[in-house]
Amino acid sequence: MCWNQNRNHNQKKSRSRWLLTACLFCGLFVSGWSAPGGSAAAQVPPSQYGRVLLDKYSAKAGLGPVTFDHWLHRSKFTCRVCHVDIGFAMQANASGIRAAGNQQGYYCGACHNGKRAFDGKVVFPACSNTAPTAECARCHSAGQGSRKYDYETFTAKFPKNAYGVDWEEAEAMGLIKPIDAIEGVSIKKASLKPQEDFSIQPRVTWVSDIIFSHKKHTVWNGCELCHPEIFPATQKGVVRYTMFNISSGEYCGVCHGKVAFPNTACSSCHKNSQNKEAMTNVVTMPAPARATGFGSVKFTHTTHVGEHAIKCVTCHHPPKGPGAQSSTEQMCSVCHTHTPTPPVTTNLEAAFHNTGGTAGVCIDCHKSENAKNFSNDIEFARSLLPNDQLMVDAAKAQLVHGKDPQMRQLAQEVITDRQSEAQQVEQWLKDREAATWAPVKCRDCHKKANNVNQ
């Protein structure tokens, strides 16, 4: 069948037809899209992860902020001895640390008193001078040059993971032996026998249960750091929380995402009884009803979360409260219709509004079924149908609402030409026993905004 048998007499009209096409596309597709919230910020370097700047009183004393590195102190002390025995708050600048308190042996002064020794070295005194000296810069070091301890050098022999030092592994290997009691500060007592490991069942199907280990947590936290302040009850199942609570800094999020590994490290918690990753990376999503023959989509969590740094809350919304939306799960079209906000990046941003095949087409995601007998000729023919239908719909709207005679005549010609082309394409597909892709019309998605009824 000759595709261009009726095209020669229309060549003179091509310029005006393309003008109409451009106008119609601009009118239909130009809108104020914005990328969804919750995109993951770039991860800070391991040397700065857990860093706290204390600047509540420093500026008034003519000093720079105190730079506190958790990685340095974590290599020598447990979290419990600092946040329970000494009494540091779990929130930056909430302890009210002042020079006078340090000089009296509170807070930093509990260890930094010029007398106490660790690893055979006497710890330098904190705030021992009545007037600022060069010694003050050891702590008040923000913006004032390099620190005494370099992260890369200090942690060179420690096991690493994607988020820096693997502290759990470093302790298990005996590379560090965190001190859990300080003479004159801590009350010595026998350690409680930790509970057995238990599983916490998630509310989604694509990840395994969480195997929670009291033993691993009590090495650093004891019992009193978590109970009752963070977790009011000790009985399993009494306290109920979601990843949205954790992401907002509650429950596990008090530590994870600030000092402990971030809550985006899904496989660090979702492991099976053999301590192996048990997270379903690939989720099969069924094909849409309107796209007959297009097959399912294999959604990969590692591609979205790992390679493109997308937070879970970008796609999974809380049912109520801050960030709640009408649906608890995001539709693919929200990101794949426009250029997303960094750091989210994708070369398929126009997959749902793509007319030129330049930035993602249906086959890019619907690969499983189509790959079996993929034919670019067939896919090209299929791609013409929704575009033909789009132009027919737009031209019909012009005949109903348009007033300019020239544009009305051009709209009628578009209807005739595009309907004829669509019939040829459908017959070509039928002759090759290829299922016709049900065209996706603008009104399929824009029904609410345009008040269009089917």
NUSE-589449 format. One line per 3 residues: number of its first residue (from 1); their letters; for each residue y, z, x of C-alpha. Coordinates in Angstrom, 3 decimals, always signed. Example, Ala and Ser with C-alpha at 12.3 -4.5 7.8 and 13.67 -1.06 7.14 Angstrom:
<nodes>
1> AS> -4.500 +7.800 +12.300  -1.060 +7.140 +13.670 $
</nodes>
This chain:
<nodes>
1> MCW> +0.000 +0.000 +0.000  +3.411 -0.930 +1.393  +5.619 +2.153 +1.645 $
4> NQN> +8.869 +0.266 +2.117  +8.426 -2.490 -0.457  +11.302 -1.217 -2.545 $
7> RNH> +13.527 +0.016 +0.304  +15.306 -3.103 +1.564  +17.590 -3.427 -1.449 $
10> NQK> +18.595 +0.199 -1.006  +19.694 +0.043 +2.639  +23.347 -0.343 +1.678 $
13> KSR> +23.076 +2.840 -0.338  +21.500 +4.916 +2.444  +24.776 +6.279 +3.771 $
16> SRW> +25.966 +7.533 +0.392  +22.491 +8.883 -0.431  +22.405 +10.903 +2.783 $
19> LLT> +25.866 +12.198 +1.931  +24.585 +13.371 -1.426  +21.507 +14.879 +0.190 $
22> ACL> +23.594 +16.820 +2.693  +25.885 +18.107 -0.037  +23.001 +19.166 -2.240 $
25> FCG> +21.217 +20.945 +0.612  +24.383 +22.741 +1.616  +25.011 +23.828 -1.960 $
28> LFV> +21.438 +25.038 -2.420  +20.744 +26.719 +0.904  +23.970 +28.144 +2.295 $
31> SGW> +23.830 +31.840 +1.440  +24.594 +35.192 +3.008  +21.191 +36.120 +4.391 $
34> SAP> +20.939 +39.173 +6.602  +17.983 +40.355 +8.635  +16.134 +43.367 +7.286 $
37> GGS> +16.925 +46.762 +8.710  +14.696 +48.762 +10.938  +14.354 +46.333 +13.811 $
40> AAA> +13.080 +48.137 +16.884  +15.623 +48.846 +19.560  +14.653 +47.894 +23.096 $
43> QVP> +12.561 +50.630 +24.670  +14.414 +52.722 +27.264  +13.018 +52.700 +30.822 $
46> PSQ> +10.339 +55.355 +31.476  +12.697 +57.090 +33.911  +15.115 +57.718 +31.025 $
49> YGR> +12.580 +58.399 +28.272  +13.111 +61.936 +26.999  +16.358 +62.328 +28.951 $
52> VLL> +18.799 +64.817 +27.403  +22.528 +64.945 +28.166  +24.040 +68.402 +27.696 $
55> DKY> +27.785 +68.148 +27.270  +28.758 +70.858 +24.815  +30.779 +72.899 +27.320 $
58> SAK> +30.726 +70.859 +30.551  +33.871 +68.848 +29.921  +35.908 +71.999 +29.241 $
61> AGL> +34.844 +73.299 +32.659  +35.863 +70.072 +34.380  +32.258 +69.018 +35.023 $
64> GPV> +30.144 +66.045 +34.046  +27.312 +66.390 +31.497  +24.046 +67.977 +32.585 $
67> TFD> +21.266 +65.397 +32.906  +17.929 +66.948 +31.998  +14.836 +64.837 +32.721 $
70> HWL> +11.778 +65.891 +30.768  +9.445 +63.972 +33.095  +10.400 +66.147 +36.079 $
73> HRS> +9.949 +69.480 +34.310  +6.915 +68.295 +32.333  +5.075 +67.721 +35.585 $
76> KFT> +5.384 +71.450 +36.365  +5.603 +73.359 +33.057  +4.143 +73.235 +29.560 $
79> CRV> +6.383 +72.507 +26.603  +5.479 +75.894 +25.137  +6.764 +78.012 +28.026 $
82> CHV> +10.229 +76.416 +27.779  +10.594 +76.056 +24.022  +8.879 +79.286 +22.974 $
85> DIG> +9.010 +81.846 +25.794  +12.413 +80.865 +27.196  +13.745 +79.713 +23.831 $
88> FAM> +15.175 +76.231 +24.289  +15.809 +74.546 +20.937  +13.921 +71.352 +20.104 $
91> QAN> +17.195 +69.520 +19.506  +19.661 +68.467 +22.177  +22.759 +70.684 +22.527 $
94> ASG> +21.442 +73.128 +19.908  +20.677 +75.998 +22.313  +24.262 +76.861 +23.180 $
97> IRA> +23.602 +76.988 +26.918  +26.575 +78.329 +28.882  +27.129 +79.272 +32.524 $
100> AGN> +27.384 +82.969 +31.669  +23.981 +82.888 +29.955  +22.356 +81.152 +32.923 $
103> QQG> +23.848 +83.711 +35.299  +22.313 +86.492 +33.174  +18.848 +84.957 +33.404 $
106> YYC> +18.678 +83.150 +30.093  +17.783 +79.487 +29.466  +17.942 +77.568 +32.785 $
109> GAC> +18.632 +80.851 +34.583  +15.173 +82.154 +33.657  +13.820 +80.048 +36.535 $
112> HNG> +16.927 +78.865 +38.369  +17.972 +82.234 +39.774  +17.562 +81.699 +43.508 $
115> KRA> +14.575 +84.075 +43.584  +11.745 +82.542 +41.605  +9.425 +80.243 +43.548 $
118> FDG> +7.121 +77.441 +42.359  +4.837 +75.393 +44.608  +6.019 +77.494 +47.528 $
121> KVV> +9.671 +76.556 +47.036  +12.454 +78.843 +45.853  +14.281 +77.351 +42.866 $
124> FPA> +18.017 +76.945 +43.428  +20.257 +79.177 +41.297  +22.052 +77.749 +38.272 $
127> CSN> +25.751 +78.466 +37.712  +25.928 +81.017 +40.502  +29.500 +80.205 +41.437 $
130> TAP> +32.637 +81.196 +39.607  +34.298 +77.883 +40.408  +32.768 +74.389 +40.449 $
133> TAE> +31.365 +73.298 +43.816  +29.358 +70.375 +45.155  +26.184 +72.314 +44.264 $
136> CAR> +27.016 +71.917 +40.559  +26.386 +68.154 +40.828  +22.632 +68.807 +41.124 $
139> CHS> +22.590 +69.383 +37.368  +25.959 +68.017 +36.219  +24.947 +64.614 +37.551 $
142> AGQ> +25.669 +62.226 +34.666  +27.774 +59.391 +36.082  +27.993 +61.086 +39.493 $
145> GSR> +25.511 +59.255 +41.677  +21.776 +59.483 +42.222  +19.447 +62.372 +41.443 $
148> KYD> +17.460 +64.300 +44.036  +14.152 +63.180 +42.549  +13.502 +59.489 +41.993 $
151> YET> +11.201 +58.697 +39.065  +9.296 +55.860 +40.723  +8.652 +57.836 +43.906 $
154> FTA> +7.847 +61.115 +42.170  +5.364 +59.577 +39.692  +3.852 +56.956 +42.033 $
157> KFP> +0.394 +58.593 +42.017  +0.350 +59.422 +38.301  -1.623 +57.269 +35.831 $
160> KNA> +0.638 +55.041 +33.741  +0.551 +53.415 +30.328  +2.961 +51.114 +28.519 $
163> YGV> +5.360 +54.004 +27.920  +5.463 +55.538 +31.387  +3.338 +58.383 +32.768 $
166> DWE> +0.107 +59.132 +30.900  +0.609 +62.897 +30.996  -2.613 +63.685 +29.169 $
169> EAE> -4.627 +61.721 +31.736  -2.645 +63.159 +34.652  -3.491 +66.697 +33.510 $
172> AMG> -7.146 +65.819 +32.907  -7.399 +64.348 +36.428  -5.927 +67.497 +37.946 $
175> LIK> -2.895 +65.678 +39.346  -0.623 +68.139 +37.568  -1.265 +71.735 +36.534 $
178> PID> +1.517 +72.712 +34.131  +2.495 +76.385 +34.289  +2.186 +78.154 +30.924 $
181> AIE> +3.509 +81.625 +31.765  +6.471 +82.930 +33.743  +6.437 +86.452 +35.170 $
184> GVS> +8.963 +88.652 +33.421  +9.527 +86.108 +30.652  +6.163 +85.359 +29.065 $
187> IKK> +3.867 +87.858 +27.395  +0.443 +87.385 +28.899  -2.291 +87.031 +26.325 $
190> ASL> -5.703 +85.491 +26.026  -5.725 +81.915 +24.797  -7.010 +81.322 +21.306 $
193> KPQ> -10.045 +79.139 +20.876  -8.719 +75.797 +19.622  -10.067 +74.311 +16.431 $
196> EDF> -12.472 +71.402 +16.537  -11.105 +67.870 +16.390  -10.669 +66.539 +12.872 $
199> SIQ> -9.721 +63.244 +11.264  -6.615 +62.484 +9.247  -7.055 +59.624 +6.794 $
202> PRV> -4.211 +57.087 +6.681  -2.953 +55.558 +3.447  -3.443 +51.988 +4.667 $
205> TWV> -6.644 +50.100 +5.340  -5.809 +48.271 +8.558  -5.914 +51.305 +10.861 $
208> SDI> -8.633 +53.840 +11.483  -8.427 +57.553 +10.826  -6.440 +59.651 +13.284 $
211> IFS> -8.710 +61.850 +15.393  -6.434 +64.838 +15.972  -7.299 +67.040 +18.948 $
214> HKK> -6.055 +70.613 +18.906  -7.427 +71.072 +22.419  -5.242 +68.345 +23.916 $
217> HTV> -2.141 +69.575 +22.095  -2.620 +73.264 +22.914  -2.682 +72.468 +26.646 $
220> WNG> +1.023 +71.674 +26.354  +2.139 +73.367 +23.140  -0.099 +76.333 +22.489 $
223> CEL> -0.240 +77.111 +18.777  +3.198 +78.582 +18.225  +5.235 +75.502 +19.156 $
226> CHP> +3.846 +73.614 +16.149  +3.034 +76.454 +13.731  +4.817 +77.455 +11.605 $
229> EIF> +8.110 +75.764 +12.508  +6.952 +72.128 +12.493  +3.748 +72.430 +10.444 $
232> PAT> +4.130 +75.369 +8.008  +0.420 +75.549 +7.200  -2.618 +75.578 +9.475 $
235> QKG> -5.140 +74.396 +6.895  -5.969 +70.704 +6.965  -4.550 +68.693 +4.080 $
238> VVR> -1.994 +71.250 +2.896  +0.989 +69.594 +4.589  +1.313 +65.984 +3.449 $
241> YTM> +3.516 +63.515 +5.275  +3.836 +59.797 +5.981  +4.902 +57.589 +8.862 $
244> FNI> +8.331 +57.466 +7.249  +8.664 +61.238 +7.760  +7.473 +60.890 +11.355 $
247> SSG> +9.860 +57.994 +12.047  +12.768 +60.118 +10.811  +11.924 +62.891 +13.291 $
250> EYC> +9.818 +65.201 +11.129  +6.333 +66.616 +11.796  +4.760 +64.625 +14.669 $
253> GVC> +8.124 +62.878 +15.091  +9.706 +66.080 +16.412  +8.140 +65.213 +19.789 $
256> HGK> +6.737 +61.704 +19.458  +9.477 +59.158 +19.908  +11.653 +61.610 +21.850 $
259> VAF> +9.526 +63.059 +24.660  +5.882 +62.345 +23.843  +4.756 +58.710 +23.478 $
262> PNT> +6.613 +56.880 +20.658  +5.249 +56.570 +17.130  +5.053 +52.781 +17.537 $
265> ACS> +2.085 +53.261 +19.901  -0.313 +53.036 +16.962  -3.525 +52.876 +18.965 $
268> SCH> -2.676 +56.084 +20.836  -3.466 +58.071 +17.685  -5.647 +55.722 +15.660 $
271> KNS> -8.805 +55.995 +17.739  -12.418 +56.548 +16.787  -14.657 +59.435 +17.839 $
274> QNK> -15.408 +57.681 +21.154  -11.668 +57.690 +21.930  -11.543 +53.904 +21.690 $
277> EAM> -8.857 +51.956 +19.898  -9.817 +51.460 +16.271  -6.900 +49.587 +14.816 $
280> TNV> -7.314 +46.465 +12.724  -5.075 +44.002 +14.482  -5.726 +40.956 +12.311 $
283> VTM> -5.265 +41.162 +8.548  -6.297 +38.187 +6.399  -3.750 +37.407 +3.701 $
286> PAP> -4.881 +35.179 +0.801  -3.331 +31.782 +0.259  -0.598 +31.520 -2.404 $
289> ARA> -1.762 +30.197 -5.745  +0.737 +27.326 -5.738  -0.430 +25.975 -2.360 $
292> TGF> -3.874 +24.667 -3.233  -6.048 +23.912 -0.246  -3.800 +25.653 +2.239 $
295> GSV> -6.127 +28.536 +3.035  -5.429 +32.090 +4.085  -3.062 +33.412 +6.749 $
298> KFT> -4.254 +35.619 +9.589  -1.516 +38.189 +10.198  -1.607 +39.819 +13.644 $
301> HTT> -0.009 +43.217 +14.152  +0.121 +42.853 +17.950  +2.220 +39.699 +17.663 $
304> HVG> +4.771 +41.317 +15.382  +4.835 +44.882 +16.719  +4.047 +44.210 +20.377 $
307> EHA> +5.506 +40.830 +21.290  +8.484 +40.856 +18.913  +9.235 +44.616 +18.885 $
310> IKC> +9.271 +44.892 +15.088  +9.044 +48.416 +13.685  +6.496 +49.216 +11.015 $
313> VTC> +9.297 +50.124 +8.590  +10.635 +46.558 +8.791  +7.686 +45.398 +6.680 $
316> HHP> +6.376 +48.642 +5.170  +9.038 +50.390 +3.092  +8.990 +53.971 +1.823 $
319> PKG> +8.417 +54.179 -1.949  +11.479 +56.394 -2.356  +14.295 +57.950 -0.386 $
322> PGA> +16.277 +56.303 +2.465  +15.190 +52.731 +3.115  +13.305 +52.442 -0.185 $
325> QSS> +13.138 +48.966 -1.711  +11.707 +47.446 -4.849  +8.468 +46.637 -3.027 $
328> TEQ> +6.716 +48.842 -0.452  +5.715 +45.743 +1.523  +8.032 +43.074 +2.862 $
331> MCS> +7.518 +39.409 +2.019  +7.103 +37.017 +4.948  +9.955 +34.886 +3.615 $
334> VCH> +12.542 +37.607 +4.296  +12.321 +37.021 +8.053  +10.938 +33.499 +8.097 $
337> THT> +13.843 +31.925 +6.234  +16.712 +32.557 +8.586  +17.516 +33.612 +12.117 $
340> PTP> +16.551 +37.289 +12.434  +18.655 +39.953 +14.097  +17.669 +40.745 +17.728 $
343> PVT> +15.434 +42.083 +19.127  +13.306 +40.391 +16.430  +12.672 +36.845 +17.664 $
346> TNL> +10.611 +34.022 +16.184  +10.523 +30.262 +16.404  +9.292 +30.148 +12.808 $
349> EAA> +12.435 +31.492 +11.166  +12.834 +28.426 +8.953  +9.232 +28.174 +7.778 $
352> FHN> +10.205 +28.738 +4.146  +13.382 +26.652 +4.197  +12.339 +23.955 +6.613 $
355> TGG> +13.048 +20.329 +5.805  +12.963 +18.792 +9.250  +9.840 +20.333 +10.739 $
358> TAG> +11.908 +21.760 +13.586  +11.339 +25.516 +13.298  +7.967 +26.238 +11.790 $
361> VCI> +6.012 +24.563 +9.006  +3.282 +25.782 +6.689  +0.441 +24.751 +8.994 $
364> DCH> +1.750 +27.102 +11.719  +0.487 +30.101 +9.765  -2.071 +28.575 +7.401 $
367> KSE> -4.306 +27.454 +10.250  -7.766 +28.733 +9.405  -8.624 +26.334 +6.574 $
370> NAK> -6.492 +23.421 +7.686  -7.775 +23.436 +11.255  -11.238 +22.425 +10.044 $
373> NFS> -10.142 +18.935 +9.024  -6.539 +18.831 +10.079  -4.750 +15.501 +9.762 $
376> NDI> -1.091 +15.159 +10.593  -0.926 +12.081 +8.326  -2.045 +14.180 +5.378 $
379> EFA> +0.271 +17.055 +6.257  +3.187 +14.653 +6.577  +2.402 +13.159 +3.194 $
382> RSL> +2.112 +16.614 +1.663  +5.434 +17.665 +3.152  +7.167 +14.772 +1.397 $
385> LPN> +6.223 +15.985 -2.067  +8.279 +19.193 -2.222  +11.257 +17.383 -0.704 $
388> DQL> +10.975 +14.619 -3.297  +10.731 +17.186 -6.072  +13.676 +19.109 -4.628 $
391> MVD> +15.904 +16.037 -4.714  +14.740 +15.109 -8.207  +15.577 +18.588 -9.485 $
394> AAK> +18.994 +18.507 -7.802  +19.728 +15.031 -9.155  +18.735 +16.057 -12.678 $
397> AQL> +21.114 +19.004 -12.408  +23.840 +16.554 -11.364  +23.219 +14.460 -14.501 $
400> VHG> +23.555 +17.591 -16.649  +26.582 +19.156 -14.989  +28.204 +16.424 -12.881 $
403> KDP> +31.240 +14.463 -14.085  +31.988 +11.933 -11.344  +30.584 +8.522 -12.455 $
406> QMR> +29.692 +7.435 -8.925  +27.771 +10.645 -8.219  +25.997 +10.450 -11.587 $
409> QLA> +24.893 +6.884 -10.844  +23.705 +7.926 -7.373  +21.775 +10.852 -8.909 $
412> QEV> +19.969 +8.491 -11.271  +19.004 +6.247 -8.347  +17.699 +9.261 -6.429 $
415> ITD> +15.530 +10.251 -9.407  +14.064 +6.757 -9.682  +13.423 +6.349 -5.950 $
418> RQS> +12.049 +9.855 -5.324  +9.748 +9.822 -8.341  +8.404 +6.453 -7.246 $
421> EAQ> +7.853 +7.742 -3.715  +6.110 +10.875 -5.016  +3.734 +8.757 -7.107 $
424> QVE> +2.858 +6.650 -4.055  +2.224 +9.755 -1.949  +0.057 +11.375 -4.614 $
427> QWL> -2.002 +8.194 -4.965  -2.356 +7.945 -1.176  -3.625 +11.543 -1.006 $
430> KDR> -5.958 +10.957 -3.946  -7.475 +7.900 -2.277  -8.329 +10.083 +0.710 $
433> EAA> -9.625 +12.951 -1.432  -6.940 +15.275 -0.066  -5.748 +17.971 -2.396 $
436> TWA> -2.098 +17.604 -3.319  +0.019 +20.524 -2.235  +1.745 +21.950 -5.276 $
439> PVK> +5.425 +21.483 -4.390  +7.499 +24.625 -3.949  +10.697 +24.163 -5.899 $
442> CRD> +13.968 +25.930 -5.217  +13.784 +27.651 -8.572  +10.423 +29.202 -7.633 $
445> CHK> +12.298 +31.573 -5.338  +15.816 +31.468 -6.740  +14.987 +32.177 -10.383 $
448> KAN> +16.775 +35.533 -10.554  +19.881 +34.488 -8.667  +20.332 +31.297 -10.670 $
451> NVN> +18.961 +32.609 -13.966  +16.544 +29.691 -14.161  +13.684 +29.941 -16.624 $
454> Q> +10.425 +28.095 -16.112 $
</nodes>
